């Protein structure tokens, strides 16, 4: 086995390490630690993107890499966002409402189901069925930063424990749904065939510049809406 074949697995392990650190931060829920959990989930997503890209560029695919990637994603994009949401609900809950926080545990459970389905479904190479776990984690993981520095009107609504629990349940169901989601993976850098991806990335960059602290939840929600509309459009077109 050549040295280059280990590069994607090394990046996957860094993804896993970021996820573990995010869980530790979420279990020590002061403002600084919760924001660190947000940044670590973002960093895990970045390394998850890099390991996939490096595997394609180096043509170093393996069953070991596939299984390692799923195990790392389970921690970084399943357990970590679940713990973040659990800590946020606990923090905002009134006396007697703390039990609502346990609804956050549906996120790791449904993330595991999502990853298992993805591993045995060979039709999800160019597009996805159901919300990808990294997108879900980015949305949930961004909530601490949104609550601290985001738009006041948005945060006041979302901060209610029952609303946060409802968001967690809705996103968990979307993880295992059959709704088609477009992939951000590009096999070439040409415009043709990648128009949707490039337009989405440009719009996402604009949102990031205009609303830096509220951007990621909005971008993920935009991704979901575009995917649903695209899925409905192609269904109608086929019929």
N, C-alpha and C positions, 0 to 999 in steps of 0.2 A: 504494500500500500504506500503510495507516494505521500509526501508531506502535504501537498496541496489538497489532497482528499480529506484531510483532517480540519481544514480551515472552516468549512460550514459548521461542523460539529463544535468547534471551539466557540464560534459566534453564538451557537445555540446555548452553550453552557453559560456564556455571559448573560444571555437573555434570562436563563433560569436563575442566575445569581441576583440579577436585578429584581426578579419577582420575589425571591426569598427576602431580600432587603425591604421591599415594599410591604410585605406581610409584617415584618418586625416593626416598621414605622407605623403601620395601621394599628398595631396592638399597643402602641404608646401614643394615644391620640391627643397630643397637644397640637396647636396650630402649625408649628414648624415641622413636626414629624408627619402630620397629615399631608402637608404640601410636598414633603420629600417623597412620600408614597406616590403622589401624583407624578412627580418627575421621574421616579424609578420605573413606573409603569410605562411612561412615554419612552424611556430609554430601552426598556425591554422590547417594546414594539419596534423601535429602530433596529435593534440587533436581530429581531425576528425577520424584518425585511432584508437585512444584510445577509443573513444565512441562506435565505431562499435565493437571493440574487447571486451570491457567490457560488452556490451549488449549480445554478444554471450556466453561469459563465465558465466555471471550471469543469462542468459536466461530471460532477462528483456526486451522483445520486447513490444512495444506499438504503437498505431497509433499516440499518442502525440509525442513520440520520433521520429517517421518517419517524421512527418510534421515539427517538430522543427529542425531536421537535415537538411532538404531541405532549410528551411528559413535561417539557419546559413550559409549553403554552398553558397546560393545566394549572400550573402554579402562578405564572405571570398574568394570565388572562382569565383565570377561573377563581382561584383562591384569593389572590391579591385584591381584585376589585370587590369580591364578596366581603372581605374583611374591612375594606375601606367603607363600603356602604353600611355594614354592621356598626362600625365605630361612629359614623355620622348620625345614624338613627338613634343610637344610644345617647349621643351628645345632645341631640335636639329633643329627645322624648321627655315628656313630663313624668312625674312620679306615677307609677302604675302602668305606664305605656312602654316600658323597656322591652317587653316581650315582642313588640313589633319588629325589633331589630333582627329577630331570628328569621324573618322572611328574606333577609339578605342572603341566607345560605342557599337559596334556590339558584343563585348565580353559579357557584362552583359545581353544583349537581348538574344543572342543565349544560354548563360548559363541558363537563365530562361526556355527557350524552352527545353533544354537538361534535366534539373531537373524535369520538368513537365512530359516529356516523360518517364523518368526513374520511376517516382512514379506510373504511370499507367501500366507499362510494367512488368509483373511478371516473365518474362523469363530471366531477367538480374540479377539473384541472384549469379550465379557462374562465369559469364562472362559478358562483357559489349557490347553494340552496340553503337558505337560512342565513341569519346574520353571523359573519365571522367573529370568532372570539376576540381577536385584537380590537376590532371596531367597538364591540361592547365594552371591553375593558377601558379603552380610551375615553368613552363617554362617562362611565361610572367613575373611573379614576380621576377625571378632571373636576368632579364636583367639589372637592375641598378648595381648589383654587378659585372656582366659580363663586363659592359662598363667601370667600374672603375678599376677592377683588373684582368680582363680576358685577353685572348690572343689578342694581338693588331690586327693581321690580320683578326680575326673573327669579332671583334667589329667594325672595320672600314667599313665593308660591311653592317652589320646589323643596324648601327646607322643612316643610311639615312632614313628620315621620310617616304618616299614612301615604303621602304622595311619593316619598322616596321608596317606600316598600312597594307601592304600585308600579313605579318605574322599573324596579328590579324584577318584578314578576313579569311585566309586559316584555321587557328585553329578553328575559330567560325563555319565554315562549317563542319569541322571534328567533332565537338561536336554533331551535329545532323545527322551525316552520319550513314549509316548502316554497316560501317566497324566493324568487330568483334574485340574486345580488350580483352586480357586475364586479369583476376582479380588477384590481389596480396593477396587476402584473402585466408587463409589456415584454413581448418577445423580440421586438425591434423598436428603434426610436423613430420610425417613420410615422407621419401624421395619419396616413391611411390605415384604417383598422384600429387606431388608438384615439380617435377623435373624442369619444366620450370621456376617456381617462384624462386626456390633456385638458379638456374644458373644465372638468371637475377639479383638477389640481390647480388650475388658474383661479377659479372661483374660490377655492379653499384658501389659496394664498392671499387673496384680497380680503376675505373674512378675517384671516389671521392678522393682517395689518390693521384693520379697522377695529376689531374687537379682540385684542390679544388674549384676554383672560376668560372670555366667554366663547372663544372660537371653536374649540374642539367639540363640545357638545353640539353646537350648531352644525358643524361640518359633518359629524356622524349622522345627525338627524337628516341633513340634506342628502347624504349618501343613501339612507334608508328610503327616503321619499322618491329619489330618482330611480332607485332600483325597483321599487314597487310599480312606479309609473311605466318604466321600461318593460317590466314583466307583463303588466296588463296590456300594453301596446302590442307587444309581440304575440300575445295570446290571441288578441282580436285580429291581428294581421294574418295569423295562421288559419283562423276560422273563417 
